Amino acid sequence: MKNKLLTTTAIAGLLVSGAAFAQTTVTGNLEMTYKGFSNKTSKAASGRGFGKESQINITNKGKLNNGMDYVAGFSIEHDGAESGSQANSTTSGTAMFNENVYIDFISGKTTLTIGADHIQNPDYEITNLVGIGDLDEIVSGINGTGPTSFITNIGSPYSSFGVGLTQDLGVGKFSVYYAPSQAAIAGDSAGGFGSHSSYVDGTNSTYEVGFRGNLGVTGLDAGIYYNSTDSNDKGQNSNAADNYKASLRYTVGAITLAGAIAEQDTNTTALSTTKKSKSVGVAFAASKDLSVGIAHGRTDSGIAATSTLDEKITAISVGYSLGPVGLGVSVGKVDNYNHTAVDGKTAMFLARTNF
């Protein structure tokens, strides 16, 4: 959950655990948004309405009998009109319950992770300096339900179930993650072949390596990630997908500067497309509670794409902290939404709290 507007509250319950030297905490967050958007090409495509995200996090941690530490947990998340699964299925609740599911085995500065949506990953936009929304989130919806073309997570497998290793290097954390299938649905305890199976293995395997840290420089936040999908694993794609993302943010005094570049392949048996996104942002902390920022992102139309229109997004955001509740507003505009001849504007208001 992206949150720069408010501090985490200490309202977390300590529950009785059946394991020795273990404790369980319950936390959560709630976010309410209101967005209005106008489509310059079609007034019928303009609209307005409320959105929301609510999430409960359950975490258990303690000592193993071999002296190692462990942390385990899962989250229950429901976003807006989400009807249950990653594919919006009305018969499954996988999206609600595949959020931040993990067991960590910790030895010193080394962590072995089994689960999904937990290991460090590139699903962030470094220019979201005020914390209200990424560029694609602010302008989404202008052209119906379709997404913008702006790249955030470079097709990362982090939300698929897999295994990963994270090493704390002192100046940052290095991680490697492997997902045998990019399907975001986990199998049952019998490996997906039991009577209550939700096992899905319809996609190629993927691995990702990444680093994020300050490199020993106060005020610096640097990240670089690379992932690759095996084109021959399932025979689905004619070419392997190789994606990367690099980001940099630096804060000095009340000023923060940020920039990122990302490249993502979309490969099928019929088409190979590579697109690139670049973004820059600057923010000013007027006080400990008030921040103002502006960000701009551009995504090229891609190699072998059917369109030659580059998508451009610009957003101005203002955030104000009331302590346990954060308020914010973003005003954005987009040219050539998802590489189509569609331009539009949007305004988004946000209220967020943790508990």
N, C-alpha and C positions, 0 to 999 in steps of 0.2 A: 504494500500500500504506500503510495507516494504521499509524503506529508511533511511539508516545511512550514505550514501555517500554525501548527500548534504543538505543544509538548505532550508526550504520552502521559496519561494520567496513571495514578497508582492504584486504581480501583481494579485489582485483580484478586480473585478468590484463591485461597490456599486450601486445597482439598485433601482429604485423607487418602493415602495411597497404600496399596497392599504390599508394595515392595519396600524393603529396608533402605534407608538413606535416599528416599525418592520423594519428590514433591511435584504436585500437579497444579498448574495455574490455568485460569480461564481469562482470556482477554477478547477484545473485539473492536469493531469500528463500524460507524454508520456514516454514509455520505449521501446527501440529497443535492440534486442539481436541477436547474431549470435552464433550458436552452431554447432560443429562438433563432431561426435561420431563414435566409432569403436566397432563392435561386434566381439569378438574373435572367437565365434562359427561359425558365418556366415558372410562372407564379404558382401554378398548381403543385409544384414540388417544394414550395416553401412550407414552413410549419413551426410548431412550438410545442413544448410539453416538458413534463418532469421526468427525471431519471433517478435511480438510486442504486447504492451498493451497500449490502449489509454482510458482515462476516463475524463468525465466532471462531476463536483459536483455542485449542486445547493442547497443552504442552506438559510432558512429564520428563523429569530429568533426575539423575542420581548416579550411583556407582555400581559397576558390575562386580561380580565376585572375583574377577582377576585384577581388580584395581583400576581398570579403565573407566572413563566417564561415558555416559550415554545420554542422549536427548531424543525423545520421540514425540510425535504430535501429528495433528491433522486439523484442517479448518473446514468449516461449513460456510459456503459463500453463495449468495444469490444476488444477481445483478439484474435490476430492471425487469423486463418482460421475459427473461430467460425461463424457459419452460422445463428445464431439467438437465439436458445433456449438452455436450459440445455442439451437437448437430441440431439443437433445439427440439429433440424428440420429446413427445408427451408421455412416453412410456418408460423413460430412464432418468435417473437422478445423478448421473456420473459427473457432470460438471460441478454440481454442488458439493460433491464429496471427494473429488480428486484434487482439491486445492491444498497445497502445502502438506502433503502426506509424506512422512519420513521416519526413519530410525537412523540416528547418527551414532557411530562408534568413535570415540575420541581418545587419542593417545598423544598427549603433549600438544603440539601445534598441527597435528595431522588428523583429519576427519574423514571417515568413510561414510558415505551417505547411500541409503537405499530408499527409493521413493519417487516422488514427482513434485515439481513446482517448489523446490526447496533450495537447491544449490545455486550459487551466484550465477547470473546469466545476463545476456545483453538486452533483455526486455525493459529498457529504460530509455528516455530521451534526455540527454545531459543538459539541453537548453531549457528544460522545464524547471526554471530556477525559482519560481515563486511557489510551485507545487500544486497548481490548479489542474493542469492537464497537459499532455503531450500535444504537439502540433496537430497530429491526425485526430486526436480525441476532440479537440476544440472545434474543428470544422466538419467532423463526420456528420452525415445525414443530409448534407446539402443536395446530394444527387441521389435521393431515395435511400435505400438500405445498403447500397454498395459501399465498400471501404475506400478510403483514399489510397494513393499509391505510396505514401511516405513510409519509409522503412524504420521500424523500431527494433524488432527482435531478430531480424535476419534469419527467420525460419529456425530458431533455436529449438532443440529437442528437450529443453528443461522441463516442460510441462508434461512430457511423456514419462512413463515409469521406466526407471533405469537405475544405474549404479554410478557413483562418482567419488572422486577423491579431491580433497581440498587441503592445501599446504599453506600455512601462514608463514610468510617469509619475513615478517617484521615491517617491511615497506609496502606490503600488499599481500593479497592472497592469489595463489595460482590454483586453478582447478581443471579437472578433466572429467568428462561425463559421457557415458555410453547408454543409448537407448536402443534396444533390439528392434523396436517398432515405434514409429512416430505417432501411432494411434494413442490418444490420450486416455484410453480406457484400460484399467487394470484387470487382470484375471483374478479368479478366486484363489484361495489358498492351495488348491490342487493344481495350480499352474494354468488355470483357464479351461480345464477339461472336466470340471465337476458339474453337478446338476444345476448349479446356480452360476454358471460361467458367464462372464461379461468380457471374455478374452477376445481381443481383436489383433490380428497380425496381418493387416492389409497394406502396410507401407514398408519402405526400405529402412534399414538400420542407419543410425546417425551417431556421430561422436562430435564433441565440442571441447575445445580447450580455451581457457580464458585467464585474464589477469585483471585485477582491479586493486588500486591502492594509491598512496600518496608519494611513493618512490622516495620517501624520506624528506619531502618538502612540505612544510606547513602551508595549508591552504590549497594544496593541489589534490585533484581527484582524476586519476588517469585509468582508462580501461581499454582493453583490446581483446577481441574474441574472434574465434574462427571455428566454423563447423563444416562438416562434409557429410553428404548422404551417399551411401553405396548404391550406384546405379544398377549393379548386377544382382543385388541381393534378392529382389523380387522380380527383376526383369521388367519393371514398369517404365523406367526412363532410359532414354537413349544416351544421356550424359549424366555424369555425377554433378551434384549441386554443391558448389564450394562458395561459402559466404563469409564475409568478415565485417567487423565493425570496430572503429577506433574512436575514442572520445576523450575530451580533455576539459577540465574545469579548474579555474583558479580564482581564489578569493583573496583580496587584499583590502583591508579596511571594510568599507561599506559597499565596495564594488565587486561583482562577480562576473567573470567572462567565461564563455563556454563555446565549444564547437565539436562537431562530430561528422564522420563520414562512414557510410555503410554501403555495401554492395551485396546483392542477393540474386541468385540464379533461380529461375523457375523452369524446370526441365520436365518435359513429357515426351512421349514417343513421337509427338507431332511438332513440337515447338521448343526451341531453346531461347530463353530471354534473360538478359542480364540488365538490371536497373541499378542506379546509384542515387543515394540521397545524401545531401550535404545540409548542415544546419549550423547556425550561429545564434548566440544569445547573450544578452547583458542584463544585469539586474542591479538595483540599488536598494539597500536597506535604509530607508529613511529614519527608522527607529527600530527598537527591539520588537515591535509588533507590526510595523507596516513595511511592505516590500513592493517594489514596482519592477516589472521586467518586460522585455520585448524579445521576440525570437522570430527567426525566418528560416524556412526550409525549402529546398528545391530538389525535385526528383526528376531525373532525365527519363526520356521515353523508352529507353532500353534498346539493346541490339536485337535486330530481327523483330521488333515490335511493329504492330500495325499502325501506331500513331506516332507522330513527330512532335506532339505537344508536350512540353515540360510542365509538370505540376509545380505551382509555387504557393506557399502558405506563409502568412505573416500574422502574428498574434501579439497583443499587448495585454498584460495581466497585472492585476493589483490584488494583493492578499493582506488580510488583517487578522491578527490573532487576538481572540478574547480569552486566552488561556486554554480551558478545556474545549472550546469550540473555535474553529477557524472559518473565516468567511473569505470569499474571493470572487472576482469577476474577470472574465477574459473576453476580449473582443477580437475577432479574427476575420480574415478574408482569404479566399483561395481563388487562384486562376487555373483553369484547365484541370478541374477536379478529376483525378484518376485518368489523366491524359485524354480527357474529352473536352469539347468546347463548352464547358460549363463553368461559370464563375459564380461566386456567392459570398455572402457575409454571414457572420454568426455572432451571437452574444450568449455567454454562459455564466450563470450564477451558481455558486457552490456554498454549502454549509457542511462541515465535517467535524466529527468528534470521535474520540477513542474512549474505551472503557475497559 
